[in-house]
Amino acid sequence: MLHSIATPTLWAVTIAAVVVLISLDFVLTRKPHDVSMKEAIGWSAFYVALPLAFGVWVWNAHGSQTGFEYYTGYIVEKSLSVDNLFVFMLLLAAFAVPRHLQQKVLLFGIVGALVLRGIFIALGAAALSQWDIVFLIFGAILLVTAVKLFVEALQGHDQKVDPDEMLAVRIGRKIGLKPMAIVVLAIFATDIIFAVDSVPAVYGITGDPYLVFATNAFALLGLRALYFVLEGALSKLVHLSYGLAAILAFIGVKLGLHWAHGHWDGVPVVPTWLSLVIIVGILAVTVTTSLIASARTEAQEETKDLEKTNK
């Protein structure tokens, strides 16, 4: 049986809070409008401050170990959500969604992601409480995903989305859905893929289904506003896939060690505090090298433009 800090009351309060926040977002987006940078930054700051403050409560109420698990899980989920945003950006561009309607589409995508991850979290908790081999399976899923991300990054393929190749889009068109409904359906289809990666990843940090849900919910709730803050910066994170591949591979190995430790006491396990240090370190290196590489590319392009002008 998996241990959880949550009581039925805490579950009820948390789910009610998530519903209220989503409802608030729907109220804010009821009239389509172009999101200003000031508005996006304000809501992004709120949705970052909220989980950080909640983490302080978790730490004080349930101890440093649980606090470390929560913050580490949140950082992992937030990192993966940034990659999700990049795919959402590609989808919105591929469907030529008008800017003033983008936040409405994103909000539907976030709701779909929350529902799907809630289902995956419940199924994962049930499976883990019955069979410890699931830890090994989750680890294998993450390692396979990490290798896929790393290979794609090495090949240097430009990420593109062709709506005509998506099964969800073809089905939507066949049954006569409106264009906006087809876009939302395409977002839902990508949500399924993201859930397959993200839920095992956070279960590699904590075995508490409540913390898994809380970290996923907090990581997703602020995506609507964060999209418009990072819209220009996402393209500069050229090494993001390398960083995410390293993080997923690390958590996959951690899950494998956790499973093996349950069978052989001599097998070491990775403490949560060390996981947090490693994950933050990988992200710091990824962001730094990405910005350096982007700056060099921009400088080279400016030099070429100057040379053409002089000629």
Backbone torsions as a table, in degrees:
resi	resn	phi	psi	omega
1	MET	NA	129.5	179.9
2	LEU	-75.2	137.9	178.5
3	HIS	-81.6	142.6	178.4
4	SER	-140.9	144.7	177.6
5	ILE	-80.9	-10.9	-170.4
6	ALA	-84.6	137.2	168.8
7	THR	-97.9	165.5	175.7
8	PRO	-54.6	-36.0	179.2
9	THR	-65.3	-44.0	179.7
10	LEU	-63.4	-41.4	176.5
11	TRP	-59.0	-47.4	-177.5
12	ALA	-62.2	-43.9	-179.8
13	VAL	-64.4	-42.5	-178.6
14	THR	-64.6	-47.2	-179.9
15	ILE	-64.3	-40.2	177.8
16	ALA	-62.6	-40.7	179.1
17	ALA	-63.9	-41.5	178.3
18	VAL	-62.3	-44.0	179.2
19	VAL	-62.3	-41.7	178.8
20	VAL	-62.8	-44.3	-178.9
21	LEU	-65.7	-39.6	177.6
22	ILE	-66.6	-41.5	178.4
23	SER	-61.5	-39.6	177.6
24	LEU	-61.4	-41.5	177.9
25	ASP	-62.8	-39.3	178.9
26	PHE	-66.0	-36.6	177.3
27	VAL	-65.0	-42.7	-178.3
28	LEU	-66.1	-28.4	-176.7
29	THR	-103.8	12.0	-177.1
30	ARG	-64.2	-30.3	174.5
31	LYS	-108.1	106.7	-178.2
32	PRO	-54.4	132.4	178.3
33	HIS	-154.3	159.6	178.4
34	ASP	-76.2	121.4	-175.6
35	VAL	-76.8	125.3	177.9
36	SER	-80.1	159.2	178.9
37	MET	-64.1	-37.3	179.3
38	LYS	-61.4	-44.8	179.0
39	GLU	-64.1	-44.7	-178.1
40	ALA	-64.2	-42.9	-179.8
41	ILE	-66.0	-40.6	180.0
42	GLY	-60.6	-48.5	179.7
43	TRP	-70.9	-33.5	176.8
44	SER	-64.0	-41.8	178.1
45	ALA	-61.7	-40.9	178.6
46	PHE	-62.2	-45.0	-175.8
47	TYR	-77.8	-8.7	170.4
48	VAL	-92.1	-40.7	-179.5
49	ALA	-64.8	-36.5	-177.2
50	LEU	-61.0	-54.0	178.6
51	PRO	-66.3	-32.5	177.6
52	LEU	-64.6	-42.0	178.3
53	ALA	-67.0	-39.2	177.9
54	PHE	-63.3	-36.4	177.7
55	GLY	-63.3	-35.1	176.6
56	VAL	-61.6	-42.7	177.2
57	TRP	-63.2	-45.0	179.0
58	VAL	-58.4	-45.6	-179.0
59	TRP	-60.8	-48.5	-177.0
60	ASN	-69.8	-37.6	-175.3
61	ALA	-83.1	-29.4	-171.8
62	HIS	-127.6	5.4	173.6
63	GLY	97.9	165.3	-174.9
64	SER	-67.1	-35.9	-179.7
65	GLN	-59.8	-48.8	178.5
66	THR	-65.3	-37.3	177.6
67	GLY	-62.3	-43.2	177.2
68	PHE	-61.5	-42.6	179.9
69	GLU	-61.4	-44.1	-179.0
70	TYR	-63.0	-51.9	-176.7
71	TYR	-64.7	-39.1	179.0
72	THR	-65.0	-45.1	178.0
73	GLY	-61.4	-39.6	179.9
74	TYR	-65.2	-43.2	-180.0
75	ILE	-63.2	-41.7	178.3
76	VAL	-61.9	-48.7	-178.2
77	GLU	-65.4	-37.5	178.9
78	LYS	-66.3	-38.5	178.4
79	SER	-63.2	-45.0	179.0
80	LEU	-66.1	-33.6	-179.5
81	SER	-67.5	-30.3	176.9
82	VAL	-64.7	-40.6	176.1
83	ASP	-64.7	-38.3	176.4
84	ASN	-59.4	-40.5	179.8
85	LEU	-60.2	-38.8	-179.8
86	PHE	-62.7	-40.4	177.9
87	VAL	-67.9	-40.7	176.2
88	PHE	-58.8	-41.0	179.4
89	MET	-60.5	-43.2	178.9
90	LEU	-63.6	-40.5	179.4
91	LEU	-65.0	-46.4	-179.4
92	LEU	-62.9	-36.7	178.0
93	ALA	-70.1	-40.5	-178.8
94	ALA	-64.1	-35.3	179.4
95	PHE	-90.6	-0.2	-180.0
96	ALA	53.0	46.8	179.1
97	VAL	-71.9	126.6	178.7
98	PRO	-56.6	144.1	-175.5
99	ARG	-56.6	-38.3	-176.2
100	HIS	-72.0	-12.8	177.7
101	LEU	-102.6	-7.0	-173.6
102	GLN	-62.6	-40.5	-176.9
103	GLN	-67.1	-31.0	176.9
104	LYS	-66.0	-43.3	178.0
105	VAL	-63.5	-44.2	178.9
106	LEU	-59.7	-39.8	-178.5
107	LEU	-64.3	-42.1	175.9
108	PHE	-62.5	-38.6	177.5
109	GLY	-63.2	-38.9	179.3
110	ILE	-66.5	-42.7	178.0
111	VAL	-61.4	-44.1	178.3
112	GLY	-61.4	-41.0	179.4
113	ALA	-64.4	-40.8	179.3
114	LEU	-63.2	-44.3	179.8
115	VAL	-63.8	-47.6	-178.1
116	LEU	-63.7	-42.1	-179.7
117	ARG	-69.7	-33.0	174.9
118	GLY	-60.2	-42.6	178.2
119	ILE	-65.0	-46.2	180.0
120	PHE	-63.1	-38.3	-179.7
121	ILE	-65.3	-43.4	179.0
122	ALA	-64.1	-44.4	178.9
123	LEU	-64.6	-40.5	178.7
124	GLY	-63.7	-42.6	179.4
125	ALA	-63.6	-42.4	179.6
126	ALA	-63.7	-42.3	-179.0
127	ALA	-68.0	-43.9	-178.2
128	LEU	-65.6	-32.3	179.5
129	SER	-73.3	-18.2	-178.6
130	GLN	-101.8	-38.9	-174.3
131	TRP	-134.7	117.9	179.8
132	ASP	-72.7	-14.4	177.8
133	ILE	-63.3	-19.0	179.5
134	VAL	-62.4	-32.3	175.6
135	PHE	-58.1	-41.6	179.8
136	LEU	-67.9	-39.4	179.0
137	ILE	-64.6	-44.7	177.6
138	PHE	-60.3	-41.7	178.8
139	GLY	-61.4	-40.9	179.5
140	ALA	-65.3	-41.4	178.1
141	ILE	-58.8	-43.7	-178.8
142	LEU	-68.3	-38.4	178.9
143	LEU	-65.8	-42.0	178.3
144	VAL	-63.1	-43.6	178.1
145	THR	-62.9	-41.0	179.8
146	ALA	-62.2	-44.3	179.1
147	VAL	-62.6	-42.7	179.6
148	LYS	-60.7	-46.7	179.1
149	LEU	-62.3	-42.3	-177.8
150	PHE	-66.0	-44.0	179.8
151	VAL	-63.2	-44.0	179.7
152	GLU	-63.2	-38.3	178.2
153	ALA	-66.3	-40.5	179.1
154	LEU	-64.3	-39.6	-178.7
155	GLN	-70.4	-20.3	175.2
156	GLY	68.5	26.1	179.4
157	HIS	-71.1	137.5	174.0
158	ASP	-70.1	132.1	178.9
159	GLN	-75.1	123.9	177.6
160	LYS	-136.2	155.6	177.7
161	VAL	-123.0	122.5	176.3
162	ASP	-106.4	103.6	-177.5
163	PRO	-54.6	-33.4	-177.3
164	ASP	-66.3	-20.4	179.7
165	GLU	-89.1	-6.9	-177.3
166	MET	-86.1	127.5	-179.4
167	LEU	-59.9	-41.4	-178.5
168	ALA	-60.7	-38.2	-179.6
169	VAL	-68.4	-43.5	-180.0
170	ARG	-62.3	-41.1	179.3
171	ILE	-65.9	-43.7	179.9
172	GLY	-59.3	-40.6	-179.9
173	ARG	-69.9	-36.3	-179.0
174	LYS	-65.8	-36.6	-177.9
175	ILE	-89.8	5.5	172.5
176	GLY	79.6	28.8	178.0
177	LEU	-70.1	151.5	176.4
178	LYS	-71.2	156.8	-177.3
179	PRO	-51.9	-43.4	-178.8
180	MET	-66.5	-36.2	178.4
181	ALA	-67.1	-34.4	178.5
182	ILE	-67.4	-39.2	177.3
183	VAL	-61.1	-46.5	179.4
184	VAL	-61.8	-40.4	178.9
185	LEU	-62.3	-39.4	178.1
186	ALA	-65.0	-39.4	176.5
187	ILE	-62.9	-43.4	178.6
188	PHE	-59.6	-40.1	-179.1
189	ALA	-62.6	-39.8	178.1
190	THR	-71.9	-28.9	177.1
191	ASP	-58.9	-36.5	-179.9
192	ILE	-62.9	-43.6	-180.0
193	ILE	-64.1	-42.8	-179.6
194	PHE	-63.7	-38.5	-179.3
195	ALA	-64.3	-36.8	179.5
196	VAL	-61.6	-33.7	179.7
197	ASP	-84.9	-45.7	-169.3
198	SER	-73.6	-39.4	-177.3
199	VAL	-65.9	-48.5	174.6
200	PRO	-59.4	-34.8	-178.7
201	ALA	-61.8	-45.8	-177.6
202	VAL	-76.9	-27.2	173.3
203	TYR	-67.4	-18.8	174.7
204	GLY	-76.8	-12.8	178.6
205	ILE	-99.9	-43.7	-178.5
206	THR	-140.5	143.8	177.3
207	GLY	-95.2	6.1	-178.7
208	ASP	-87.0	112.3	-178.6
209	PRO	-58.0	-31.9	179.7
210	TYR	-66.4	-46.1	178.7
211	LEU	-64.9	-35.9	177.2
212	VAL	-60.9	-45.3	179.5
213	PHE	-66.8	-44.5	-177.4
214	ALA	-61.9	-43.7	-179.6
215	THR	-66.7	-38.4	177.6
216	ASN	-66.0	-44.9	-178.7
217	ALA	-62.4	-47.4	-179.1
218	PHE	-65.0	-36.0	179.9
219	ALA	-68.3	-32.7	-176.3
220	LEU	-85.8	-35.4	-171.6
221	LEU	-59.0	-34.8	-177.0
222	GLY	-90.4	6.5	-174.2
223	LEU	-66.4	-33.6	-177.7
224	ARG	-58.6	-48.7	-179.5
225	ALA	-74.3	-39.1	-177.6
226	LEU	-61.9	-31.9	179.5
227	TYR	-55.4	-44.8	-175.8
228	PHE	-78.0	-22.3	174.8
229	VAL	-74.2	-43.1	-174.0
230	LEU	-94.3	2.4	-174.3
231	GLU	-51.3	-43.7	-179.8
232	GLY	-84.1	-28.6	-174.4
233	ALA	-82.5	-23.0	-175.7
234	LEU	-58.0	-38.1	-178.5
235	SER	-67.2	-18.8	179.6
236	LYS	-82.7	-15.3	-179.6
237	LEU	-84.0	65.6	-172.2
238	VAL	-69.9	-19.9	-179.9
239	HIS	-104.0	14.0	-176.9
240	LEU	-59.0	-41.1	-178.8
241	SER	-62.4	-37.8	177.6
242	TYR	-62.8	-44.6	-178.9
243	GLY	-63.9	-45.8	179.5
244	LEU	-65.4	-37.3	177.2
245	ALA	-61.2	-43.5	179.3
246	ALA	-64.3	-42.0	-179.9
247	ILE	-65.0	-47.0	-179.8
248	LEU	-64.4	-38.9	178.0
249	ALA	-64.1	-43.0	178.6
250	PHE	-60.4	-47.2	-179.5
251	ILE	-66.9	-35.3	176.7
252	GLY	-61.1	-44.5	176.9
253	VAL	-64.4	-40.5	179.2
254	LYS	-59.8	-42.3	177.8
255	LEU	-64.6	-40.3	177.6
256	GLY	-62.3	-42.4	178.0
257	LEU	-65.0	-38.3	178.6
258	HIS	-61.4	-44.5	178.4
259	TRP	-64.0	-45.6	-177.7
260	ALA	-64.9	-36.4	180.0
261	HIS	-63.1	-31.0	177.8
262	GLY	-69.2	-17.6	-179.8
263	HIS	-107.6	-30.4	179.9
264	TRP	-133.8	113.0	-174.8
265	ASP	-59.7	-26.0	-177.0
266	GLY	-72.9	-14.8	-179.6
267	VAL	-75.4	127.0	-177.9
268	PRO	-74.9	156.7	173.5
269	VAL	-119.2	154.4	-179.0
270	VAL	-91.1	118.4	179.1
271	PRO	-66.0	153.2	-175.7
272	THR	-62.3	-38.6	-179.1
273	TRP	-62.1	-37.0	178.6
274	LEU	-70.3	-36.1	176.3
275	SER	-59.5	-44.1	179.9
276	LEU	-61.4	-44.3	-179.9
277	VAL	-62.2	-45.8	-178.2
278	ILE	-64.7	-45.2	-177.5
279	ILE	-65.6	-45.3	178.1
280	VAL	-63.5	-39.1	177.9
281	GLY	-62.0	-44.2	178.6
282	ILE	-61.6	-43.9	179.9
283	LEU	-64.2	-41.1	-179.7
284	ALA	-62.7	-44.9	178.8
285	VAL	-64.3	-42.5	-179.0
286	THR	-61.2	-47.7	-179.4
287	VAL	-64.8	-43.9	-178.5
288	THR	-61.8	-50.6	-178.7
289	THR	-66.7	-33.1	178.0
290	SER	-63.7	-46.2	-179.1
291	LEU	-65.8	-38.4	178.0
292	ILE	-64.4	-46.9	-179.8
293	ALA	-62.7	-42.1	179.6
294	SER	-64.5	-40.7	179.3
295	ALA	-63.6	-40.7	178.2
296	ARG	-64.0	-42.7	179.7
297	THR	-62.4	-43.9	178.9
298	GLU	-63.3	-40.2	179.1
299	ALA	-63.9	-41.7	178.9
300	GLN	-64.4	-39.7	179.6
301	GLU	-66.7	-39.6	178.0
302	GLU	-64.5	-39.5	178.1
303	THR	-63.4	-43.5	179.0
304	LYS	-62.6	-42.5	179.4
305	ASP	-63.2	-38.6	179.3
306	LEU	-65.0	-42.1	180.0
307	GLU	-64.7	-39.6	178.6
308	LYS	-65.2	-39.8	179.9
309	THR	-64.4	-41.7	-179.0
310	ASN	-66.6	-30.9	180.0
311	LYS	-72.3	NA	NA
